């Protein structure tokens, strides 16, 4: 078995990255839009404020998933972003 990274493209900046570096947003056939786990159509997003803003402003997640993305999902992503910024600031 090879250890090659599985690459995915950010819907906002279009950069190709290892999927472990990205947030996964899934359109689940039962539960609507979910984060990180489940089966269904997926879109990937960098863990960067610029990418989250761009994806929100241009509705990139909605286009990639072909459905409406609830504000609650975007709020959770923003909260995660704020937590990761806080953690990196503490590390400095």
C-alpha positions as CSV (number, residue, x, y, z in Angstrom):
1,X,0.0,0.0,0.0
2,X,1.4,3.4,-0.9
3,X,1.6,6.4,1.4
4,X,0.8,8.9,-1.4
5,X,-1.4,11.7,-0.1
6,X,-5.0,11.9,-1.4
7,X,-5.3,15.3,-3.0
8,X,-8.4,17.4,-3.1
9,X,-9.0,20.9,-4.5
10,X,-10.3,23.8,-2.3
11,X,-13.5,25.2,-3.8
12,X,-12.4,28.8,-3.0
13,X,-8.7,29.1,-4.0
14,X,-8.6,26.0,-6.3
15,X,-5.3,24.9,-4.6
16,X,-4.6,21.1,-4.6
17,X,-3.8,19.9,-1.1
18,X,-3.8,16.7,1.0
19,X,-7.3,16.1,2.1
20,X,-6.3,16.0,5.7
21,X,-5.4,19.7,5.5
22,X,-8.9,20.6,4.3
23,X,-12.4,20.8,5.8
24,X,-14.8,18.4,4.2
25,X,-18.4,19.5,3.7
26,X,-20.8,16.8,2.6
27,X,-24.3,16.8,1.1
28,X,-25.7,13.7,2.8
29,X,-28.7,12.1,1.1
30,X,-30.5,11.9,4.5
31,X,-29.3,14.6,6.9
32,X,-28.7,17.5,4.6
33,X,-25.3,19.2,4.8
34,X,-22.7,17.8,7.3
35,X,-19.1,18.3,8.2
36,X,-16.2,15.8,8.1
37,X,-18.1,12.5,8.0
38,X,-20.7,10.7,6.0
39,X,-21.3,9.6,2.5
40,X,-22.4,11.8,-0.3
41,X,-21.3,14.6,-2.6
42,X,-18.3,16.4,-1.0
43,X,-16.6,19.8,-1.3
44,X,-13.3,20.7,0.3
45,X,-12.3,24.0,1.8
46,X,-8.9,25.3,3.0
47,X,-8.6,26.2,6.7
48,X,-8.0,29.8,5.8
49,X,-10.1,32.9,6.5
50,X,-9.7,34.1,2.9
51,X,-11.0,30.8,1.5
52,X,-14.0,30.7,3.9
53,X,-14.9,34.3,3.0
54,X,-14.5,33.7,-0.7
55,X,-16.6,30.5,-0.5
56,X,-19.3,32.3,1.4
57,X,-19.3,35.4,-0.8
58,X,-19.4,33.5,-4.1
59,X,-21.5,30.6,-2.9
60,X,-18.8,28.1,-3.8
61,X,-20.0,25.4,-1.4
62,X,-23.6,25.7,-2.7
63,X,-22.4,25.3,-6.3
64,X,-20.1,22.4,-5.5
65,X,-22.7,20.6,-3.4
66,X,-25.6,21.6,-5.7
67,X,-27.8,22.5,-2.7
68,X,-28.2,25.3,-0.1
69,X,-25.7,25.3,2.7
70,X,-27.3,26.2,6.0
71,X,-25.9,29.3,7.9
72,X,-25.3,26.9,10.9
73,X,-22.7,25.0,8.8
74,X,-20.9,28.2,7.8
75,X,-21.0,29.4,11.4
76,X,-19.4,26.2,12.6
77,X,-16.6,26.6,10.0
78,X,-16.1,30.2,11.1
79,X,-15.9,29.0,14.8
80,X,-13.3,26.3,13.9
81,X,-11.3,29.0,12.1
82,X,-11.4,31.2,15.1
83,X,-10.3,28.3,17.3
84,X,-7.4,27.4,15.1
85,X,-6.3,31.0,14.9
86,X,-6.4,31.2,18.7
87,X,-4.3,28.0,19.0
88,X,-1.6,29.2,16.6
89,X,-1.5,32.6,18.5
90,X,-0.9,30.7,21.8
91,X,1.9,28.7,20.2
92,X,3.9,31.9,19.3
